[in-house]
């Protein structure tokens, strides 16, 4: 306003000048007007970001979004979110994996008396698991250490959705077996988590809510490990200096695979475990293919009612609406008591439930890259995310299984900005929602939100300035293969150079 009044006053003065001063005053006015406009631009982050969105090259936009504070990642599958280069490195390095030997399937041949389901290449086993195989199957495996670089490259590729022919079936039915036992191993799993915290921390993430199963771990010989041991091991690792130095706060959800025959028993176990470990465990999730009829939300109504009568409140963040067809799964998930909906892709096909979520307390966890690669949304212009954002359905961005997408959190924001013309206010709103709807205690949430607001203000001062191009050149982003292949970047891929 002050700039506008200054310029208006200069204009009135100019009109009273004699003709002989016309040229000189015109030059002076243009100079002062440009200076005032530049100051005004620097003082208004919204205008600067609109200029960036309109005029930045892909490299510039990617760099500026990489440097931007991003709040939390609420929809985060622990095992699928670690860069697969990290995973392969830990399998091959005996100093990092506790001196273990692992075996990997390098060919598939018929054995008359034995099968190993599923029959997938690069299925990884511990030595103790390999020793229990039929001799015919054993010959189809070889030590991970003996792989050629060509085989390692093929294994890495098969741990990712990186081919046009791959999609849902590849992801749900094959990749998880190739991932092997590393995340059920208490020597490797906690280290991979901290390495991932370091990587995500560089992207401006300050909170992770990780889906995991604390009673799925086992000893090197295959013996099961008690959930209490899992809890103590991870709690101790997260307290070590290098984990703390990442600036990333971690909490866990217990995830239940929804189509298992004994899934109800896992729900009961999850409630009991979380109730006695509320410092690290903050919620329950149901996951798994929604096109499997055994895992529909309505199946779990009675067991959730049973547990909600027994235990003080435990928040629920549940996968729902990750399907092609219209159904009642989101509505039924809300009936279970869900606070957050994972994906929610078919919400707009259920008008009554959509109206229920508008301007209400339920958050939809959006995963743009995941939805594309698993072919739930073929055209980004069909994605409901911008409709949610602009019609009052609380929403945030998340990475889902970024290791398997070969992507970063910056890729989610780049997609949102470039496809949906996000304003600066919308970006800040999305990031803040990821913390407002986190399942942490009130004190921790207050701290995270205050830090986010402070970091956003600092970002505006440093990056949302008139000379944003020069500032963008100072950023060295982690560039994913997904970003390189989809955004027209000329920046080199650096994600595979982040191996610890």
Protein Blocks (a to p, Z undefined) as FASTA:
>chain_A
ZZmmmmmmmmmmmmmpcfklmmmmmmmmmmmmmmmmmmmmmmmmklmmmmmmmmmcfklm
mmmmmmpcehjafbccfklmgcfklmmmmmmmmklnoopacdddfbdcddfkbccdddde
hiacdfklmmmpcfklmmmpccfklpcfklmmmmmmmmpccbfkbcfklmmmmmmmmnom
mlmpcklmmmmmmmmmmmmmmnopabdcddddfklgccfkopacdfklmmmmmmmmmmpm
klmmnopacdddddddfkbmklmmmmmmmmmmmmmmmmmpgbdcdedjfklmklgfklmm
mmmmmmmmmpccddddddehiafbdcfklmmmmmnopabdghjlmmmmmmklmmmmgopa
bdcdddfklmmmnopamblklpcklmmmmnopacdddekjmmlnopafklmmmmmmmmno
pafklmmmmmmmmmmmpcbdfklmmmmmmmmmmmmmmmmmmmmcfklmmmmmmpccdddf
klmmmnopabdcfklmmpZZ
